Amino acid sequence: MNHDFLEQILGDYDALRRPGTDPELEAVRAAILFEDVFGITLSDAEIDAAALAGGSALEALSARLRGPA
């Protein structure tokens, strides 16, 4: 996956987040983003507010799920 594309999508997603939104709801939104845009399916255990807290966390999770280059 193109790193610039990943950065752009995650940056756009982070900019659209609403302050004060329920963290669990944000985790579900992030999981939907991964499924729809990146084709990465998360398990129920991976849909965690702490793991999906922001752009850098999403990028780290994406890199982990993609595995070694």
BELWOHU-V661477 format. One record per residue. RES is the residue in three letters. PHI is phi as a letter, one per 30 degrees, with the letter a starting at -180 (* if undefined). NEAR is the number of other ideal C-beta (glycine too) atoms within 12 Angstrom. D_FIRST is the distance of its C-alpha to the first C-alpha in Angstrom with 2 decimals. Layout:
res=RES phi=PHI near=NEAR d_first=D_FIRST
res=RES phi=PHI near=NEAR d_first=D_FIRST
This chain:
res=MET phi=* near=21 d_first=0.00
res=ASN phi=d near=10 d_first=3.79
res=HIS phi=d near=14 d_first=6.20
res=ASP phi=d near=10 d_first=8.83
res=PHE phi=d near=15 d_first=7.68
res=LEU phi=e near=27 d_first=7.37
res=GLU phi=e near=19 d_first=10.67
res=GLN phi=d near=17 d_first=12.21
res=ILE phi=d near=26 d_first=11.88
res=LEU phi=d near=31 d_first=13.10
res=GLY phi=d near=18 d_first=15.71
res=ASP phi=d near=16 d_first=16.95
res=TYR phi=d near=30 d_first=17.23
res=ASP phi=d near=24 d_first=19.10
res=ALA phi=d near=13 d_first=21.36
res=LEU phi=d near=16 d_first=22.35
res=ARG phi=d near=25 d_first=23.45
res=ARG phi=c near=13 d_first=27.21
res=PRO phi=e near=11 d_first=29.30
res=GLY phi=i near=8 d_first=31.51
res=THR phi=d near=16 d_first=29.53
res=ASP phi=e near=13 d_first=29.93
res=PRO phi=e near=22 d_first=27.30
res=GLU phi=d near=17 d_first=27.10
res=LEU phi=d near=17 d_first=26.48
res=GLU phi=d near=30 d_first=23.65
res=ALA phi=d near=29 d_first=22.12
res=VAL phi=d near=21 d_first=22.41
res=ARG phi=d near=26 d_first=20.86
res=ALA phi=d near=39 d_first=17.82
res=ALA phi=d near=31 d_first=17.61
res=ILE phi=d near=19 d_first=17.88
res=LEU phi=e near=31 d_first=15.05
res=PHE phi=e near=33 d_first=12.73
res=GLU phi=d near=18 d_first=14.27
res=ASP phi=d near=15 d_first=14.39
res=VAL phi=c near=21 d_first=11.23
res=PHE phi=c near=26 d_first=8.59
res=GLY phi=i near=13 d_first=10.89
res=ILE phi=c near=27 d_first=11.67
res=THR phi=c near=15 d_first=15.44
res=LEU phi=c near=27 d_first=17.35
res=SER phi=d near=14 d_first=20.79
res=ASP phi=e near=10 d_first=23.80
res=ALA phi=d near=10 d_first=24.06
res=GLU phi=d near=24 d_first=20.59
res=ILE phi=d near=26 d_first=21.53
res=ASP phi=b near=21 d_first=23.42
res=ALA phi=e near=20 d_first=24.31
res=ALA phi=d near=17 d_first=24.16
res=ALA phi=d near=27 d_first=20.67
res=LEU phi=c near=35 d_first=19.34
res=ALA phi=d near=21 d_first=21.65
res=GLY phi=a near=23 d_first=19.57
res=GLY phi=e near=25 d_first=16.50
res=SER phi=d near=18 d_first=16.50
res=ALA phi=d near=26 d_first=17.21
res=LEU phi=d near=36 d_first=14.42
res=GLU phi=d near=30 d_first=11.87
res=ALA phi=d near=18 d_first=13.72
res=LEU phi=d near=30 d_first=13.74
res=SER phi=d near=32 d_first=10.06
res=ALA phi=d near=20 d_first=9.76
res=ARG phi=d near=16 d_first=12.79
res=LEU phi=d near=24 d_first=11.78
res=ARG phi=d near=18 d_first=8.69
res=GLY phi=i near=9 d_first=11.39
res=PRO phi=d near=6 d_first=11.93
res=ALA phi=d near=6 d_first=9.70
